[in-house]
Each structure stands twice: as C-alpha cells, then as structure tokens.
Amino acid sequence: MAPRRIPSLSTSAVPASRPTPAGLSPPAGVGLRPPHFRAALAEPGAVDFLEVHPENYLCDGGPQHHFLTALRQDLPLSFHGVGLSLGGADRPDRRHLARLRQLVDRYQPFHFSEHLAWSSHGGTYFNDLLPLPYTQANLARMSAHVAETQDCLGRQILIENPSLYLTFAESEMSEAEFLAELSRRSGCRLLLDINNLYVSAINAGWDSWAMLAEFPQDAVAQIHLAGHDHCRDADGGSLLIDTHGMPVADPVWDLFAAIAPRLAGVPVLIEWDQDLPDWPRLVSEASLARQLAGNALAEARHVAIA
C-alpha cells in the first residue's frame, strides 16, 4: 500500500465529530504518544478515537502538530488535561486557559477532561496530581473553578476520579457524593477511571464493587482503563500504584464488564503512558474493551428478554 501523504500544518479548525459505536460495542480509543504517530496514521481504522494531553501541544507548530493535524482528518480527538489544578486553592491560570481554548478551537475535540486533583499552588507547579479532602469548602471552590474553566473553553468538561494513596480524616463526604454534587453545581460531566477506582479501593481498604455501585453513573461521559503495579509502603504493606505502564488487570476488566451494560455507548479509552507497547498490542487492548462491553451488553439484553 502506498504511504499516506501527511497534510501540511494548518491552524484552521476542523469540524467536530464524535466516535461512532459499532453495534452493541462502545467506541474504543487509545492514548496517543509520539512513538505511535506513524503507526496510527498508517492504520486509522484500528481504533475509534485518539486522546492526547493538550499540554503537549501548546507550541505553535512542529512535528507534534504535523502528525496530530493529519490524524485528526480521520479520527475524532479527546483532550485529557493535566495542568489546570482545578482542586487547588488558586483560580485556574487564565493564560493557560486561553492557550487551551486556542487548541480546542483548532482541533474540536469531542471531550475535554481534567482531574479531581490539584497540582500547583502559589505559582509553583508540582508535576503530580495530588488529592484533596472531600469537604464542603473544597466542593464550593472546585465547582467555581470548573465553571470558570467551562466558560473560558466554551464547552462542558469532564472530571476524572483520582487514584488515592491516602485518605483525609477531615473529609465530610464520599468521593462519589463529592463528584455527584460537583456535576450538579457546575454542569460538568464525569470521566470514570475504573483502574483509579480499583486502586483507590484496595489502598484504602474499601469495596471496589460498592464504590462502583455508588458512583454517579448518570453523569459519566467517558471511561478510562489502565494498568497498575504492586509495591510495598513504608510499613511493608501492599500498595497499588496507578502507573499506566502495563496491561489492564483482570479485576479492572471485571468491573468494566459489570458496568458496561449500564453505560452502553459511552466511549472507553486505554491509557498506556510508559513502557509503551507496540501499536498492535495497544490496539488489541482497545479491541478487547470493545468486545467485552459488547458481550456484556448483549448478555444483559438477553437476560432482560428472558
């Protein structure tokens, strides 16, 4: 097959589009990283959509935009922000928001998501997604930050549940209650990261199935699946780390299969950010997610009819 011509870089916006489900299966995408640019361009039908961290594309041009512009001609994009620190004490940085708005206008992603976390304070950026107590004061502050972000971007955003490695004694509500009220107050929707939910449950000694049942499912607009690693904490206890560096674990697949019929048609993404596999392996994880969700929904419909 002749190599596909890569379009020249353009700053013009492309039409917005959404991934399209195939039958009973949901749209399945993967996180796009530079080592996979050419493979993704050569096989645009392998996945239903691509997701990128917009902070990696805040430059005006260069190879990153060259490939993303080409890929956007064939595939919908989702943006997954990591730098707004919406759970922090400071308001979102207006200059950062303005640059994100330019990127959103240029590529028209069907989703823009961020995290229930904070990562900067007083002008210092900590390069991590840090947890916050689930208090009424933090709920009010984050609701205002999310609303301001949506106003600046001109669109509804999604907020993702975090991976927890500690809990706060001063929390006044559960994570699910916090997220449900955040969605109600700000008008945002939610990104359900099932690996994060499982990691948090195991680390905190909670029941992952009960957490999944409590999660505000009606507000979920996207699902993430990823891998985690096992290690020991300072006291020698077992700890799970959300590494995004290996295949999705079986307990996470089980949770996904259980919730898939309830969230039929919701796009699902495979996150793999380090120790990257080759493109076919990444695509196979997305295909498995699509297949498991389709099978679970078909079985649920069969039971309902019977």
Helices and strands as residue ranges (DSSP letters): E 28-31, G 34-36, H 37-42, G 44-46, E 49-52, G 54-57, H 63-72, E 77-80, H 94-107, E 111-115, E 118-121, E 124-130, H 136-153, E 158-160, H 175-186, E 189-193, H 194-204, H 208-214, G 217-219, E 220-225, E 229-232, E 238-241, H 250-259, E 268-270, H 279-305
